[in-house]
């Protein structure tokens, strides 16, 4: 399912505490509040994102974000400009 706000693919996950099937919109179940365990795919993605040597910082000097695969800052949404 696609997120209507950002257009990213949103996974369905089953909460181990309450048994509800929900959209993974965060780290916690929005029905009962239990922590949702990361899948192996997400764990691999998290380990890739934690490799700080591969991160490209936002070219806006006032932003603390990093650039995503599309060349857009994850925090402010501005495109990356290498000369800035």
PDB file with SEQRES, HELIX, SHEET and CRYST1 records, atoms N, CA, C and O in Angstrom:
SEQRES   1 A   84  UNK UNK UNK UNK UNK UNK UNK UNK UNK UNK UNK UNK UNK          
SEQRES   2 A   84  UNK UNK UNK UNK UNK UNK UNK UNK UNK UNK UNK UNK UNK          
SEQRES   3 A   84  UNK UNK UNK UNK UNK UNK UNK UNK UNK UNK UNK UNK UNK          
SEQRES   4 A   84  UNK UNK UNK UNK UNK UNK UNK UNK UNK UNK UNK UNK UNK          
SEQRES   5 A   84  UNK UNK UNK UNK UNK UNK UNK UNK UNK UNK UNK UNK UNK          
SEQRES   6 A   84  UNK UNK UNK UNK UNK UNK UNK UNK UNK UNK UNK UNK UNK          
SEQRES   7 A   84  UNK UNK UNK UNK UNK UNK                                      
HELIX    1 AA1 UNK A   40  UNK A   49  1                                  10    
HELIX    2 AA2 UNK A   52  UNK A   54  5                                   3    
SHEET    1 AA1 2 UNK A  12  UNK A  14  0                                        
SHEET    2 AA1 2 UNK A  21  UNK A  23 -1                                        
CRYST1    1.000    1.000    1.000  90.00  90.00  90.00 P 1           1          
ATOM      1  N   UNK A   1       0.847  -1.176   0.000  1.00  0.00           N  
ATOM      2  CA  UNK A   1       0.000   0.000   0.000  1.00  0.00           C  
ATOM      3  C   UNK A   1       0.893   1.239   0.000  1.00  0.00           C  
ATOM      4  O   UNK A   1       1.923   1.263   0.673  1.00  0.00           O  
ATOM      5  N   UNK A   2       0.501   2.261  -0.749  1.00  0.00           N  
ATOM      6  CA  UNK A   2       1.270   3.493  -0.822  1.00  0.00           C  
ATOM      7  C   UNK A   2       0.765   4.506   0.200  1.00  0.00           C  
ATOM      8  O   UNK A   2      -0.440   4.663   0.396  1.00  0.00           O  
ATOM      9  N   UNK A   3       1.707   5.191   0.847  1.00  0.00           N  
ATOM     10  CA  UNK A   3       1.361   6.259   1.784  1.00  0.00           C  
ATOM     11  C   UNK A   3       0.819   7.435   0.979  1.00  0.00           C  
ATOM     12  O   UNK A   3       1.433   7.858  -0.001  1.00  0.00           O  
ATOM     13  N   UNK A   4      -0.325   7.961   1.389  1.00  0.00           N  
ATOM     14  CA  UNK A   4      -0.919   9.074   0.643  1.00  0.00           C  
ATOM     15  C   UNK A   4      -0.187  10.391   0.865  1.00  0.00           C  
ATOM     16  O   UNK A   4      -0.390  11.342   0.110  1.00  0.00           O  
ATOM     17  N   UNK A   5       0.663  10.463   1.889  1.00  0.00           N  
ATOM     18  CA  UNK A   5       1.394  11.687   2.170  1.00  0.00           C  
ATOM     19  C   UNK A   5       2.720  11.748   1.415  1.00  0.00           C  
ATOM     20  O   UNK A   5       3.017  12.743   0.754  1.00  0.00           O  
ATOM     21  N   UNK A   6       3.527  10.665   1.518  1.00  0.00           N  
ATOM     22  CA  UNK A   6       4.865  10.700   0.924  1.00  0.00           C  
ATOM     23  C   UNK A   6       5.021   9.839  -0.323  1.00  0.00           C  
ATOM     24  O   UNK A   6       6.010   9.981  -1.042  1.00  0.00           O  
ATOM     25  N   UNK A   7       4.065   8.945  -0.598  1.00  0.00           N  
ATOM     26  CA  UNK A   7       4.146   8.095  -1.777  1.00  0.00           C  
ATOM     27  C   UNK A   7       5.001   6.858  -1.595  1.00  0.00           C  
ATOM     28  O   UNK A   7       5.148   6.073  -2.531  1.00  0.00           O  
ATOM     29  N   UNK A   8       5.577   6.661  -0.400  1.00  0.00           N  
ATOM     30  CA  UNK A   8       6.405   5.490  -0.126  1.00  0.00           C  
ATOM     31  C   UNK A   8       5.521   4.262   0.095  1.00  0.00           C  
ATOM     32  O   UNK A   8       4.361   4.381   0.490  1.00  0.00           O  
ATOM     33  N   UNK A   9       6.079   3.099  -0.162  1.00  0.00           N  
ATOM     34  CA  UNK A   9       5.392   1.844   0.097  1.00  0.00           C  
ATOM     35  C   UNK A   9       5.317   1.624   1.606  1.00  0.00           C  
ATOM     36  O   UNK A   9       6.326   1.751   2.299  1.00  0.00           O  
ATOM     37  N   UNK A  10       4.127   1.293   2.121  1.00  0.00           N  
ATOM     38  CA  UNK A  10       3.924   1.046   3.542  1.00  0.00           C  
ATOM     39  C   UNK A  10       3.590  -0.435   3.719  1.00  0.00           C  
ATOM     40  O   UNK A  10       2.684  -0.957   3.070  1.00  0.00           O  
ATOM     41  N   UNK A  11       4.330  -1.102   4.603  1.00  0.00           N  
ATOM     42  CA  UNK A  11       4.124  -2.522   4.847  1.00  0.00           C  
ATOM     43  C   UNK A  11       2.967  -2.756   5.804  1.00  0.00           C  
ATOM     44  O   UNK A  11       2.664  -1.920   6.656  1.00  0.00           O  
ATOM     45  N   UNK A  12       2.327  -3.913   5.648  1.00  0.00           N  
ATOM     46  CA  UNK A  12       1.364  -4.371   6.626  1.00  0.00           C  
ATOM     47  C   UNK A  12       2.105  -5.250   7.619  1.00  0.00           C  
ATOM     48  O   UNK A  12       2.985  -6.020   7.234  1.00  0.00           O  
ATOM     49  N   UNK A  13       1.757  -5.140   8.886  1.00  0.00           N  
ATOM     50  CA  UNK A  13       2.416  -5.907   9.928  1.00  0.00           C  
ATOM     51  C   UNK A  13       1.367  -6.336  10.940  1.00  0.00           C  
ATOM     52  O   UNK A  13       0.381  -5.631  11.153  1.00  0.00           O  
ATOM     53  N   UNK A  14       1.575  -7.493  11.565  1.00  0.00           N  
ATOM     54  CA  UNK A  14       0.658  -7.979  12.583  1.00  0.00           C  
ATOM     55  C   UNK A  14       1.261  -7.712  13.952  1.00  0.00           C  
ATOM     56  O   UNK A  14       2.399  -8.099  14.220  1.00  0.00           O  
ATOM     57  N   UNK A  15       0.508  -7.057  14.814  1.00  0.00           N  
ATOM     58  CA  UNK A  15       0.969  -6.768  16.170  1.00  0.00           C  
ATOM     59  C   UNK A  15       0.975  -8.068  16.966  1.00  0.00           C  
ATOM     60  O   UNK A  15      -0.012  -8.803  16.976  1.00  0.00           O  
ATOM     61  N   UNK A  16       2.086  -8.343  17.628  1.00  0.00           N  
ATOM     62  CA  UNK A  16       2.206  -9.572  18.406  1.00  0.00           C  
ATOM     63  C   UNK A  16       1.408  -9.513  19.703  1.00  0.00           C  
ATOM     64  O   UNK A  16       1.074 -10.559  20.261  1.00  0.00           O  
ATOM     65  N   UNK A  17       1.094  -8.321  20.196  1.00  0.00           N  
ATOM     66  CA  UNK A  17       0.340  -8.205  21.450  1.00  0.00           C  
ATOM     67  C   UNK A  17      -1.166  -8.320  21.212  1.00  0.00           C  
ATOM     68  O   UNK A  17      -1.820  -9.177  21.805  1.00  0.00           O  
ATOM     69  N   UNK A  18      -1.727  -7.454  20.339  1.00  0.00           N  
ATOM     70  CA  UNK A  18      -3.189  -7.426  20.175  1.00  0.00           C  
ATOM     71  C   UNK A  18      -3.683  -8.217  18.968  1.00  0.00           C  
ATOM     72  O   UNK A  18      -4.881  -8.475  18.849  1.00  0.00           O  
ATOM     73  N   UNK A  19      -2.773  -8.608  18.069  1.00  0.00           N  
ATOM     74  CA  UNK A  19      -3.157  -9.422  16.919  1.00  0.00           C  
ATOM     75  C   UNK A  19      -3.728  -8.655  15.742  1.00  0.00           C  
ATOM     76  O   UNK A  19      -4.094  -9.263  14.736  1.00  0.00           O  
ATOM     77  N   UNK A  20      -3.814  -7.334  15.838  1.00  0.00           N  
ATOM     78  CA  UNK A  20      -4.343  -6.513  14.744  1.00  0.00           C  
ATOM     79  C   UNK A  20      -3.350  -6.467  13.578  1.00  0.00           C  
ATOM     80  O   UNK A  20      -2.138  -6.421  13.789  1.00  0.00           O  
ATOM     81  N   UNK A  21      -3.866  -6.480  12.365  1.00  0.00           N  
ATOM     82  CA  UNK A  21      -3.047  -6.250  11.181  1.00  0.00           C  
ATOM     83  C   UNK A  21      -3.140  -4.771  10.864  1.00  0.00           C  
ATOM     84  O   UNK A  21      -4.230  -4.239  10.656  1.00  0.00           O  
ATOM     85  N   UNK A  22      -1.980  -4.104  10.827  1.00  0.00           N  
ATOM     86  CA  UNK A  22      -1.962  -2.663  10.650  1.00  0.00           C  
ATOM     87  C   UNK A  22      -0.919  -2.220   9.660  1.00  0.00           C  
ATOM     88  O   UNK A  22      -0.036  -2.986   9.277  1.00  0.00           O  
ATOM     89  N   UNK A  23      -1.030  -0.962   9.245  1.00  0.00           N  
ATOM     90  CA  UNK A  23      -0.001  -0.347   8.416  1.00  0.00           C  
ATOM     91  C   UNK A  23       1.182  -0.010   9.309  1.00  0.00           C  
ATOM     92  O   UNK A  23       1.000   0.494  10.418  1.00  0.00           O  
ATOM     93  N   UNK A  24       2.383  -0.281   8.839  1.00  0.00           N  
ATOM     94  CA  UNK A  24       3.560   0.080   9.632  1.00  0.00           C  
ATOM     95  C   UNK A  24       3.832   1.566   9.415  1.00  0.00           C  
ATOM     96  O   UNK A  24       4.480   1.963   8.447  1.00  0.00           O  
ATOM     97  N   UNK A  25       3.325   2.369  10.332  1.00  0.00           N  
ATOM     98  CA  UNK A  25       3.506   3.813  10.255  1.00  0.00           C  
ATOM     99  C   UNK A  25       4.514   4.306  11.271  1.00  0.00           C  
ATOM    100  O   UNK A  25       4.800   5.501  11.346  1.00  0.00           O  
ATOM    101  N   UNK A  26       5.045   3.395  12.044  1.00  0.00           N  
ATOM    102  CA  UNK A  26       6.019   3.751  13.063  1.00  0.00           C  
ATOM    103  C   UNK A  26       6.525   2.502  13.748  1.00  0.00           C  
ATOM    104  O   UNK A  26       6.365   1.394  13.236  1.00  0.00           O  
ATOM    105  N   UNK A  27       7.134   2.680  14.903  1.00  0.00           N  
ATOM    106  CA  UNK A  27       7.723   1.566  15.642  1.00  0.00           C  
ATOM    107  C   UNK A  27       6.763   0.939  16.641  1.00  0.00           C  
ATOM    108  O   UNK A  27       7.092  -0.062  17.277  1.00  0.00           O  
ATOM    109  N   UNK A  28       5.569   1.526  16.784  1.00  0.00           N  
ATOM    110  CA  UNK A  28       4.628   1.044  17.784  1.00  0.00           C  
ATOM    111  C   UNK A  28       3.250   0.826  17.172  1.00  0.00           C  
ATOM    112  O   UNK A  28       2.863   1.511  16.225  1.00  0.00           O  
ATOM    113  N   UNK A  29       2.510  -0.140  17.727  1.00  0.00           N  
ATOM    114  CA  UNK A  29       1.140  -0.427  17.304  1.00  0.00           C  
ATOM    115  C   UNK A  29       0.258   0.761  17.672  1.00  0.00           C  
ATOM    116  O   UNK A  29       0.288   1.225  18.811  1.00  0.00           O  
ATOM    117  N   UNK A  30      -0.531   1.257  16.709  1.00  0.00           N  
ATOM    118  CA  UNK A  30      -1.395   2.392  17.003  1.00  0.00           C  
ATOM    119  C   UNK A  30      -2.726   1.961  17.607  1.00  0.00           C  
ATOM    120  O   UNK A  30      -3.586   2.803  17.861  1.00  0.00           O  
ATOM    121  N   UNK A  31      -2.910   0.657  17.841  1.00  0.00           N  
ATOM    122  CA  UNK A  31      -4.103   0.162  18.539  1.00  0.00           C  
ATOM    123  C   UNK A  31      -3.824  -0.033  20.025  1.00  0.00           C  
ATOM    124  O   UNK A  31      -4.600   0.415  20.869  1.00  0.00           O  
ATOM    125  N   UNK A  32      -2.681  -0.721  20.355  1.00  0.00           N  
ATOM    126  CA  UNK A  32      -2.416  -1.047  21.762  1.00  0.00           C  
ATOM    127  C   UNK A  32      -1.122  -0.440  22.306  1.00  0.00           C  
ATOM    128  O   UNK A  32      -0.902  -0.453  23.517  1.00  0.00           O  
ATOM    129  N   UNK A  33      -0.261   0.092  21.428  1.00  0.00           N  
ATOM    130  CA  UNK A  33       0.968   0.736  21.884  1.00  0.00           C  
ATOM    131  C   UNK A  33       2.177  -0.168  21.996  1.00  0.00           C  
ATOM    132  O   UNK A  33       3.252   0.295  22.377  1.00  0.00           O  
ATOM    133  N   UNK A  34       2.035  -1.448  21.674  1.00  0.00           N  
ATOM    134  CA  UNK A  34       3.158  -2.382  21.761  1.00  0.00           C  
ATOM    135  C   UNK A  34       4.203  -2.062  20.701  1.00  0.00           C  
ATOM    136  O   UNK A  34       3.877  -1.562  19.625  1.00  0.00           O  
ATOM    137  N   UNK A  35       5.465  -2.356  21.016  1.00  0.00           N  
ATOM    138  CA  UNK A  35       6.532  -2.131  20.048  1.00  0.00           C  
ATOM    139  C   UNK A  35       6.429  -3.157  18.932  1.00  0.00           C  
ATOM    140  O   UNK A  35       6.249  -4.346  19.191  1.00  0.00           O  
ATOM    141  N   UNK A  36       6.543  -2.698  17.687  1.00  0.00           N  
ATOM    142  CA  UNK A  36       6.515  -3.579  16.527  1.00  0.00           C  
ATOM    143  C   UNK A  36       7.940  -3.987  16.193  1.00  0.00           C  
ATOM    144  O   UNK A  36       8.816  -3.134  16.053  1.00  0.00           O  
ATOM    145  N   UNK A  37       8.172  -5.266  16.067  1.00  0.00           N  
ATOM    146  CA  UNK A  37       9.509  -5.775  15.772  1.00  0.00           C  
ATOM    147  C   UNK A  37       9.839  -5.522  14.310  1.00  0.00           C  
ATOM    148  O   UNK A  37       8.970  -5.632  13.445  1.00  0.00           O  
ATOM    149  N   UNK A  38      11.102  -5.182  14.033  1.00  0.00           N  
ATOM    150  CA  UNK A  38      11.554  -4.922  12.664  1.00  0.00           C  
ATOM    151  C   UNK A  38      11.715  -6.241  11.926  1.00  0.00           C  
ATOM    152  O   UNK A  38      12.173  -7.227  12.502  1.00  0.00           O  
ATOM    153  N   UNK A  39      11.338  -6.260  10.652  1.00  0.00           N  
ATOM    154  CA  UNK A  39      11.554  -7.438   9.823  1.00  0.00           C  
ATOM    155  C   UNK A  39      13.021  -7.513   9.430  1.00  0.00           C  
ATOM    156  O   UNK A  39      13.762  -6.550   9.633  1.00  0.00           O  
ATOM    157  N   UNK A  40      13.449  -8.627   8.876  1.00  0.00           N  
ATOM    158  CA  UNK A  40      14.845  -8.771   8.474  1.00  0.00           C  
ATOM    159  C   UNK A  40      15.194  -7.786   7.364  1.00  0.00           C  
ATOM    160  O   UNK A  40      16.323  -7.300   7.296  1.00  0.00           O  
ATOM    161  N   UNK A  41      14.216  -7.486   6.483  1.00  0.00           N  
ATOM    162  CA  UNK A  41      14.442  -6.501   5.411  1.00  0.00           C  
ATOM    163  C   UNK A  41      14.698  -5.124   6.013  1.00  0.00           C  
ATOM    164  O   UNK A  41      15.605  -4.412   5.583  1.00  0.00           O  
ATOM    165  N   UNK A  42      13.899  -4.753   7.004  1.00  0.00           N  
ATOM    166  CA  UNK A  42      14.075  -3.450   7.643  1.00  0.00           C  
ATOM    167  C   UNK A  42      15.371  -3.401   8.431  1.00  0.00           C  
ATOM    168  O   UNK A  42      16.035  -2.365   8.461  1.00  0.00           O  
ATOM    169  N   UNK A  43      15.743  -4.509   9.072  1.00  0.00           N  
ATOM    170  CA  UNK A  43      16.987  -4.544   9.834  1.00  0.00           C  
ATOM    171  C   UNK A  43      18.183  -4.338   8.906  1.00  0.00           C  
ATOM    172  O   UNK A  43      19.135  -3.648   9.269  1.00  0.00           O  
ATOM    173  N   UNK A  44      18.141  -4.932   7.710  1.00  0.00           N  
ATOM    174  CA  UNK A  44      19.223  -4.750   6.740  1.00  0.00           C  
ATOM    175  C   UNK A  44      19.263  -3.305   6.264  1.00  0.00           C  
ATOM    176  O   UNK A  44      20.339  -2.727   6.114  1.00  0.00           O  
ATOM    177  N   UNK A  45      18.088  -2.720   6.024  1.00  0.00           N  
ATOM    178  CA  UNK A  45      18.024  -1.325   5.587  1.00  0.00           C  
ATOM    179  C   UNK A  45      18.561  -0.397   6.671  1.00  0.00           C  
ATOM    180  O   UNK A  45      19.282   0.555   6.376  1.00  0.00           O  
ATOM    181  N   UNK A  46      18.206  -0.677   7.939  1.00  0.00           N  
ATOM    182  CA  UNK A  46      18.687   0.136   9.048  1.00  0.00           C  
ATOM    183  C   UNK A  46      20.199   0.062   9.166  1.00  0.00           C  
ATOM    184  O   UNK A  46      20.847   1.071   9.444  1.00  0.00           O  
ATOM    185  N   UNK A  47      20.779  -1.134   8.955  1.00  0.00           N  
ATOM    186  CA  UNK A  47      22.234  -1.251   9.056  1.00  0.00           C  
ATOM    187  C   UNK A  47      22.921  -0.493   7.930  1.00  0.00           C  
ATOM    188  O   UNK A  47      24.001   0.062   8.127  1.00  0.00           O  
ATOM    189  N   UNK A  48      22.300  -0.463   6.737  1.00  0.00           N  
ATOM    190  CA  UNK A  48      22.855   0.321   5.635  1.00  0.00           C  
ATOM    191  C   UNK A  48      22.789   1.806   5.956  1.00  0.00           C  
ATOM    192  O   UNK A  48      23.735   2.546   5.685  1.00  0.00           O  
ATOM    193  N   UNK A  49      21.668   2.247   6.537  1.00  0.00           N  
ATOM    194  CA  UNK A  49      21.506   3.661   6.851  1.00  0.00           C  
ATOM    195  C   UNK A  49      22.408   4.101   7.982  1.00  0.00           C  
ATOM    196  O   UNK A  49      22.715   5.289   8.091  1.00  0.00           O  
ATOM    197  N   UNK A  50      22.849   3.170   8.838  1.00  0.00           N  
ATOM    198  CA  UNK A  50      23.712   3.543   9.952  1.00  0.00           C  
ATOM    199  C   UNK A  50      25.179   3.638   9.535  1.00  0.00           C  
ATOM    200  O   UNK A  50      26.023   3.997  10.356  1.00  0.00           O  
ATOM    201  N   UNK A  51      25.501   3.323   8.276  1.00  0.00           N  
ATOM    202  CA  UNK A  51      26.857   3.477   7.775  1.00  0.00           C  
ATOM    203  C   UNK A  51      27.057   4.951   7.427  1.00  0.00           C  
ATOM    204  O   UNK A  51      26.754   5.385   6.315  1.00  0.00           O  
ATOM    205  N   UNK A  52      27.570   5.708   8.389  1.00  0.00           N  
ATOM    206  CA  UNK A  52      27.673   7.156   8.243  1.00  0.00           C  
ATOM    207  C   UNK A  52      28.598   7.584   7.111  1.00  0.00           C  
ATOM    208  O   UNK A  52      28.447   8.690   6.592  1.00  0.00           O  
ATOM    209  N   UNK A  53      29.546   6.748   6.714  1.00  0.00           N  
ATOM    210  CA  UNK A  53      30.478   7.135   5.654  1.00  0.00           C  
ATOM    211  C   UNK A  53      29.790   7.242   4.294  1.00  0.00           C  
ATOM    212  O   UNK A  53      30.320   7.884   3.388  1.00  0.00           O  
ATOM    213  N   UNK A  54      28.610   6.618   4.137  1.00  0.00           N  
ATOM    214  CA  UNK A  54      27.901   6.656   2.861  1.00  0.00           C  
ATOM    215  C   UNK A  54      26.830   7.743   2.812  1.00  0.00           C  
ATOM    216  O   UNK A  54      26.227   7.961   1.761  1.00  0.00           O  
ATOM    217  N   UNK A  55      26.585   8.421   3.915  1.00  0.00           N  
ATOM    218  CA  UNK A  55      25.552   9.448   3.948  1.00  0.00           C  
ATOM    219  C   UNK A  55      26.025  10.731   3.268  1.00  0.00           C  
ATOM    220  O   UNK A  55      27.189  11.117   3.376  1.00  0.00           O  
ATOM    221  N   UNK A  56      25.097  11.383   2.566  1.00  0.00           N  
ATOM    222  CA  UNK A  56      25.352  12.680   1.948  1.00  0.00           C  
ATOM    223  C   UNK A  56      24.496  13.683   2.699  1.00  0.00           C  
ATOM    224  O   UNK A  56      23.273  13.552   2.747  1.00  0.00           O  
ATOM    225  N   UNK A  57      25.136  14.683   3.284  1.00  0.00           N  
ATOM    226  CA  UNK A  57      24.419  15.680   4.063  1.00  0.00           C  
ATOM    227  C   UNK A  57      23.721  16.685   3.161  1.00  0.00           C  
ATOM    228  O   UNK A  57      24.156  16.940   2.038  1.00  0.00           O  
ATOM    229  N   UNK A  58      22.637  17.249   3.666  1.00  0.00           N  
ATOM    230  CA  UNK A  58      21.878  18.262   2.942  1.00  0.00           C  
ATOM    231  C   UNK A  58      22.787  19.447   2.615  1.00  0.00           C  
ATOM    232  O   UNK A  58      23.602  19.864   3.438  1.00  0.00           O  
ATOM    233  N   UNK A  59      22.633  19.977   1.410  1.00  0.00           N  
ATOM    234  CA  UNK A  59      23.471  21.100   0.987  1.00  0.00           C  
ATOM    235  C   UNK A  59      22.981  22.435   1.544  1.00  0.00           C  
ATOM    236  O   UNK A  59      23.688  23.437   1.438  1.00  0.00           O  
ATOM    237  N   UNK A  60      21.784  22.469   2.135  1.00  0.00           N  
ATOM    238  CA  UNK A  60      21.295  23.684   2.797  1.00  0.00           C  
ATOM    239  C   UNK A  60      22.046  23.804   4.117  1.00  0.00           C  
ATOM    240  O   UNK A  60      21.947  22.909   4.957  1.00  0.00           O  
ATOM    241  N   UNK A  61      22.772  24.853   4.315  1.00  0.00           N  
ATOM    242  CA  UNK A  61      23.616  25.005   5.494  1.00  0.00           C  
ATOM    243  C   UNK A  61      22.889  25.054   6.823  1.00  0.00           C  
ATOM    244  O   UNK A  61      23.526  24.930   7.869  1.00  0.00           O  
ATOM    245  N   UNK A  62      21.566  25.232   6.815  1.00  0.00           N  
ATOM    246  CA  UNK A  62      20.813  25.289   8.068  1.00  0.00           C  
ATOM    247  C   UNK A  62      20.071  24.001   8.381  1.00  0.00           C  
ATOM    248  O   UNK A  62      19.430  23.904   9.427  1.00  0.00           O  
ATOM    249  N   UNK A  63      20.143  23.012   7.500  1.00  0.00           N  
ATOM    250  CA  UNK A  63      19.399  21.761   7.668  1.00  0.00           C  
ATOM    251  C   UNK A  63      20.317  20.657   8.176  1.00  0.00           C  
ATOM    252  O   UNK A  63      21.503  20.630   7.848  1.00  0.00           O  
ATOM    253  N   UNK A  64      19.767  19.746   8.978  1.00  0.00           N  
ATOM    254  CA  UNK A  64      20.550  18.627   9.525  1.00  0.00           C  
ATOM    255  C   UNK A  64      20.250  17.309   8.815  1.00  0.00           C  
ATOM    256  O   UNK A  64      20.713  16.259   9.260  1.00  0.00           O  
ATOM    257  N   UNK A  65      19.494  17.340   7.732  1.00  0.00           N  
ATOM    258  CA  UNK A  65      19.058  16.129   7.043  1.00  0.00           C  
ATOM    259  C   UNK A  65      20.129  15.495   6.179  1.00  0.00           C  
ATOM    260  O   UNK A  65      21.215  16.041   5.985  1.00  0.00           O  
ATOM    261  N   UNK A  66      19.775  14.297   5.657  1.00  0.00           N  
ATOM    262  CA  UNK A  66      20.625  13.585   4.709  1.00  0.00           C  
ATOM    263  C   UNK A  66      19.841  13.391   3.410  1.00  0.00           C  
ATOM    264  O   UNK A  66      18.611  13.434   3.397  1.00  0.00           O  
ATOM    265  N   UNK A  67      20.567  13.182   2.339  1.00  0.00           N  
ATOM    266  CA  UNK A  67      19.980  13.061   1.014  1.00  0.00           C  
ATOM    267  C   UNK A  67      19.549  11.613   0.767  1.00  0.00           C  
ATOM    268  O   UNK A  67      20.306  10.682   1.042  1.00  0.00           O  
ATOM    269  N   UNK A  68      18.320  11.425   0.245  1.00  0.00           N  
ATOM    270  CA  UNK A  68      17.829  10.081  -0.064  1.00  0.00           C  
ATOM    271  C   UNK A  68      18.265   9.646  -1.455  1.00  0.00           C  
ATOM    272  O   UNK A  68      19.018  10.351  -2.127  1.00  0.00           O  
ATOM    273  N   UNK A  69      17.787   8.481  -1.884  1.00  0.00           N  
ATOM    274  CA  UNK A  69      18.185   7.907  -3.178  1.00  0.00           C  
ATOM    275  C   UNK A  69      17.758   8.768  -4.360  1.00  0.00           C  
ATOM    276  O   UNK A  69      18.382   8.713  -5.419  1.00  0.00           O  
ATOM    277  N   UNK A  70      16.700   9.566  -4.193  1.00  0.00           N  
ATOM    278  CA  UNK A  70      16.204  10.417  -5.274  1.00  0.00           C  
ATOM    279  C   UNK A  70      16.902  11.769  -5.326  1.00  0.00           C  
ATOM    280  O   UNK A  70      16.595  12.583  -6.196  1.00  0.00           O  
ATOM    281  N   UNK A  71      17.839  12.025  -4.409  1.00  0.00           N  
ATOM    282  CA  UNK A  71      18.558  13.288  -4.399  1.00  0.00           C  
ATOM    283  C   UNK A  71      17.843  14.395  -3.647  1.00  0.00           C  
ATOM    284  O   UNK A  71      18.132  15.574  -3.850  1.00  0.00           O  
ATOM    285  N   UNK A  72      16.906  14.019  -2.775  1.00  0.00           N  
ATOM    286  CA  UNK A  72      16.109  14.978  -2.013  1.00  0.00           C  
ATOM    287  C   UNK A  72      16.431  14.816  -0.527  1.00  0.00           C  
ATOM    288  O   UNK A  72      16.620  13.697  -0.049  1.00  0.00           O  
ATOM    289  N   UNK A  73      16.492  15.929   0.202  1.00  0.00           N  
ATOM    290  CA  UNK A  73      16.748  15.881   1.638  1.00  0.00           C  
ATOM    291  C   UNK A  73      15.561  15.240   2.352  1.00  0.00           C  
ATOM    292  O   UNK A  73      14.411  15.573   2.068  1.00  0.00           O  
ATOM    293  N   UNK A  74      15.838  14.324   3.274  1.00  0.00           N  
ATOM    294  CA  UNK A  74      14.787  13.643   4.022  1.00  0.00           C  
ATOM    295  C   UNK A  74      14.120  14.550   5.050  1.00  0.00           C  
ATOM    296  O   UNK A  74      13.027  14.232   5.520  1.00  0.00           O  
ATOM    297  N   UNK A  75      14.740  15.667   5.412  1.00  0.00           N  
ATOM    298  CA  UNK A  75      14.184  16.554   6.431  1.00  0.00           C  
ATOM    299  C   UNK A  75      13.472  17.756   5.807  1.00  0.00           C  
ATOM    300  O   UNK A  75      12.296  17.991   6.082  1.00  0.00           O  
ATOM    301  N   UNK A  76      14.177  18.511   4.972  1.00  0.00           N  
ATOM    302  CA  UNK A  76      13.588  19.752   4.447  1.00  0.00           C  
ATOM    303  C   UNK A  76      12.967  19.590   3.064  1.00  0.00           C  
ATOM    304  O   UNK A  76      12.199  20.450   2.633  1.00  0.00           O  
ATOM    305  N   UNK A  77      13.288  18.497   2.357  1.00  0.00           N  
ATOM    306  CA  UNK A  77      12.688  18.250   1.051  1.00  0.00           C  
ATOM    307  C   UNK A  77      13.340  18.969  -0.110  1.00  0.00           C  
ATOM    308  O   UNK A  77      12.858  18.883  -1.240  1.00  0.00           O  
ATOM    309  N   UNK A  78      14.431  19.680   0.146  1.00  0.00           N  
ATOM    310  CA  UNK A  78      15.117  20.406  -0.937  1.00  0.00           C  
ATOM    311  C   UNK A  78      16.010  19.452  -1.724  1.00  0.00           C  
ATOM    312  O   UNK A  78      16.554  18.504  -1.156  1.00  0.00           O  
ATOM    313  N   UNK A  79      16.168  19.693  -3.029  1.00  0.00           N  
ATOM    314  CA  UNK A  79      17.062  18.865  -3.822  1.00  0.00           C  
ATOM    315  C   UNK A  79      18.523  19.147  -3.467  1.00  0.00           C  
ATOM    316  O   UNK A  79      18.870  20.261  -3.075  1.00  0.00           O  
ATOM    317  N   UNK A  80      19.362  18.145  -3.606  1.00  0.00           N  
ATOM    318  CA  UNK A  80      20.790  18.272  -3.302  1.00  0.00           C  
ATOM    319  C   UNK A  80      21.478  19.067  -4.401  1.00  0.00           C  
ATOM    320  O   UNK A  80      21.304  18.779  -5.585  1.00  0.00           O  
ATOM    321  N   UNK A  81      22.260  20.070  -4.007  1.00  0.00           N  
ATOM    322  CA  UNK A  81      23.066  20.839  -4.957  1.00  0.00           C  
ATOM    323  C   UNK A  81      24.514  20.750  -4.489  1.00  0.00           C  
ATOM    324  O   UNK A  81      24.868  21.347  -3.472  1.00  0.00           O  
ATOM    325  N   UNK A  82      25.358  20.015  -5.215  1.00  0.00           N  
ATOM    326  CA  UNK A  82      26.727  19.775  -4.766  1.00  0.00           C  
ATOM    327  C   UNK A  82      27.591  21.018  -4.639  1.00  0.00           C  
ATOM    328  O   UNK A  82      28.550  21.004  -3.867  1.00  0.00           O  
ATOM    329  N   UNK A  83      27.296  22.097  -5.363  1.00  0.00           N  
ATOM    330  CA  UNK A  83      28.143  23.293  -5.324  1.00  0.00           C  
ATOM    331  C   UNK A  83      27.814  24.203  -4.132  1.00  0.00           C  
ATOM    332  O   UNK A  83      28.542  25.159  -3.861  1.00  0.00           O  
ATOM    333  N   UNK A  84      26.743  23.911  -3.437  1.00  0.00           N  
ATOM    334  CA  UNK A  84      26.314  24.813  -2.349  1.00  0.00           C  
ATOM    335  C   UNK A  84      27.207  24.740  -1.138  1.00  0.00           C  
ATOM    336  O   UNK A  84      26.969  25.438  -0.153  1.00  0.00           O  
TER     337      UNK A  84                                                      
END                                                                             
